[in-house]
Amino acid sequence: MKTTFFVIFLTISAYFGYAQEVLTIEDCRRMAVENSPLQARKGYAEQTSTLQNESLQRNNLPRIGANAQASWQSDVFKLPVDNPAFAAPDIPKDQYKITLDVSQRLWDGGYDNLTAQQHVLNSALSAAQTDVDVFGLRETVTDLFFSILLLQESEQIILSGQKTLEQRLKQSEAQVEQGVALRTSADQVRIQIRQNEQQLASNRIDQQTLKQVLGAWIGKPDGFFTLQTTNAPAVLVEAPAVRPEYALLDVQKKLIDLQNDALGLRLQPRVEAFAQGGLGRPNPLNFFETDFQPFAMLGVRAAWTPVDWGNSKRQQQVLSLQALSLDTQRAALDQRMAASNLKDRGNAAKASALLQQDDAIIALQEDIVLRADAQVQNGVMTTTDYLAQVNLLTQARLTRKTHEIQALQAIEMYKARNGQ
């Protein structure tokens, strides 16, 4: 059992011993955003907009259509009287017509141009929505980053405590050999060292697990990297929030304005030129020609709906309500951001204030451990009491490191939420 545990411990230690890529919180947030599969939606939306606008441009080309018709009717036109001057032709009841129709748009009221703008805005809307969906990864990654960082720092503190215990063990073994101390005192130190080794092994496994989770977000699923903070002191810099939700609301507002403009275009006339040529029996333009005859027609036509019975006005009211709804969403976002920022500022101030007390506690506990070391060597203090003081010092250092990382995390969470 001991051998198995030792092999596992060495394997984990060897894994962490290799040179690994060093990542900062900025690296992780950037990589998480870039690695999101959702980013592909931007490209799809842009391609869709391009194809739609290419189709719109084809509306300026002539439209060509071919038609054929064969019919039989129960009655046909006949002259009501006989004319001795000429014989009236017999119009056949079975009739046939083949035509080629060509039309060219002359004026669409600017509707296609507005539709093209709408396609571009729809692409921008999809991109903005993608940014909103991906933006939440910044907070997720920040939480994971500092959870791992705390484990990394805790590992270093435990290793530092191990050195103290190893020195204490050498002294205890020397005293046992000299006959001035019982074997129990050395064994108590060994037990504490074993417990620390267990804690280290658990810590490293937790690190690796969280790294794999973080790695899944940033595109490094093997978790083979290490994390560090920048050397510059972390400072909470007040700045306006740069969140994608604001950009999304802006695009939605532009779409509403564009739809408002489109309402006016509905009352614009549409004008186009047309030409029709074909072959028919009888000639549809001269039914006295009862054989297959060619025919043609050229002209201009317009379509116009000057009265929509108030539909445009009601639609404008709908769009106005939608714009007010967007303003409400913006106000709610401002409120949520203000509350979150207050929380982050409070957490950073609290953790920073506790650091001063932590330093004082650690200084006092280090002095206690120094005196306890001398006392245990002189037989005035038991090894158990000494180990208790060493554990208190380790705990005080861990508490200080926790407060330090909490202060950094609060500042970085503020940056993550505000797009800094």
Residue pairs with C-beta under 8 A, 6 or more apart in sequence:
5 201
8 201
9 197
9 200
9 201
12 201
12 204
12 205
12 208
13 204
15 208
16 204
18 224
20 224
20 225
20 226
21 220
21 224
21 225
21 226
22 225
22 226
22 227
22 228
23 31
23 218
23 225
23 226
23 227
23 228
24 227
24 228
24 229
24 230
25 141
25 142
25 145
25 146
25 227
25 229
25 412
28 141
28 142
28 144
28 145
28 214
28 217
28 218
28 227
29 137
29 138
29 141
29 142
29 416
31 218
31 219
31 220
32 137
32 138
32 140
32 141
32 217
32 218
33 39
33 134
33 135
33 137
33 138
34 219
35 217
35 218
35 219
36 134
36 137
38 130
38 133
38 134
39 130
39 134
41 126
41 127
41 129
41 130
42 126
42 127
42 130
44 126
45 122
45 123
45 126
45 127
46 123
46 127
48 119
48 122
48 123
49 119
49 120
49 122
49 123
52 119
53 116
53 119
53 120
56 112
56 115
56 116
56 119
59 105
59 108
59 112
60 105
60 112
62 102
62 103
62 104
63 102
63 103
63 104
63 105
64 100
64 101
64 102
65 100
65 101
65 102
66 98
66 99
66 100
66 101
67 97
67 98
67 99
67 101
67 278
68 97
68 98
68 99
69 96
69 97
69 98
70 94
70 95
70 96
70 97
71 94
71 95
71 96
72 93
72 94
72 95
73 93
73 95
74 93
75 93
76 91
76 92
76 93
77 91
77 287
78 88
78 91
79 88
82 88
89 288
89 289
89 290
90 290
91 282
91 287
91 290
92 281
92 282
92 290
95 280
95 281
95 282
96 280
96 281
96 292
97 278
97 279
97 280
97 281
97 284
98 278
98 279
98 280
99 276
99 277
99 278
99 280
100 276
100 277
100 278
101 274
101 275
101 276
102 274
102 275
102 276
103 272
103 273
103 274
103 275
104 272
104 273
104 274
105 270
105 271
105 272
106 271
106 272
106 273
106 300
107 269
107 270
107 271
108 268
108 270
109 265
109 268
109 269
109 270
110 265
110 268
111 262
111 265
111 268
114 258
114 261
114 262
114 265
117 258
118 255
118 258
118 259
118 262
121 251
121 254
121 255
121 258
122 255
124 251
125 248
125 251
125 252
125 255
128 244
128 247
128 248
128 251
129 248
131 244
131 247
131 248
132 244
132 245
132 248
135 243
135 244
135 245
135 419
137 217
138 416
138 417
139 413
139 416
139 417
140 217
141 214
141 217
141 218
141 416
142 409
142 412
142 413
142 416
143 409
143 413
144 210
144 213
144 214
144 217
145 214
145 227
145 412
146 405
146 408
146 409
146 412
147 210
148 207
148 210
148 211
148 214
148 227
149 227
149 228
149 229
149 405
150 401
150 402
150 405
151 203
151 206
151 207
151 210
152 207
152 226
152 227
153 401
153 405
154 203
154 398
154 401
155 200
155 203
155 204
155 207
157 394
157 397
157 398
157 401
158 196
158 199
158 200
158 203
158 394
159 200
160 397
161 196
161 390
161 393
161 394
161 397
162 193
162 196
162 197
162 200
164 369
164 390
165 189
165 192
165 193
165 196
165 387
165 390
166 193
168 189
168 373
168 386
168 390
169 186
169 189
169 190
169 193
171 377
172 181
172 185
172 186
172 189
172 383
173 186
175 181
175 185
175 186
175 377
176 182
176 183
176 185
176 186
180 379
181 379
184 383
185 376
185 382
185 383
188 383
188 384
188 387
189 383
189 387
192 387
192 390
192 391
208 223
211 223
211 225
212 221
212 222
212 223
214 220
214 223
215 221
215 222
215 223
215 224
215 225
229 408
234 407
234 408
234 411
234 412
235 411
236 344
236 345
236 348
236 410
236 411
236 414
237 420
239 418
239 420
240 418
241 337
241 341
241 417
241 418
241 419
242 418
242 419
242 420
243 333
243 337
243 417
243 418
243 419
244 419
245 333
246 330
246 333
249 326
249 329
249 330
249 333
252 326
253 323
253 326
256 319
256 322
256 323
256 326
259 319
260 316
260 319
263 312
263 315
263 316
263 319
264 312
266 305
266 308
266 312
267 305
267 306
267 308
267 312
268 304
269 302
269 303
269 304
270 302
270 303
270 304
271 300
271 301
271 302
272 300
272 301
272 302
273 298
273 299
273 300
274 297
274 298
274 299
274 300
274 301
275 296
275 297
275 298
275 299
276 296
276 297
277 294
277 295
277 296
277 297
278 294
278 295
278 296
279 292
279 293
279 294
279 295
280 292
280 293
280 295
281 290
281 291
281 292
281 293
282 288
282 289
282 290
282 291
282 293
283 289
283 293
283 295
284 295
285 295
285 297
286 293
286 295
337 417
337 418
340 417
341 414
341 417
341 418
344 410
344 411
344 413
344 414
344 417
345 410
345 414
347 406
347 407
347 409
347 410
347 413
348 407
348 410
348 411
348 414
351 403
351 404
351 406
351 407
351 410
352 407
354 403
355 400
355 403
355 404
355 407
358 396
358 399
358 400
358 403
359 400
361 396
361 399
361 400
362 393
362 396
362 397
362 400
365 389
365 392
365 393
365 396
366 393
368 389
368 392
368 393
369 386
369 389
369 390
369 393
372 381
372 385
372 386
372 389
372 390
373 386
375 381
375 386
376 382
376 383
376 385
376 386
414 420
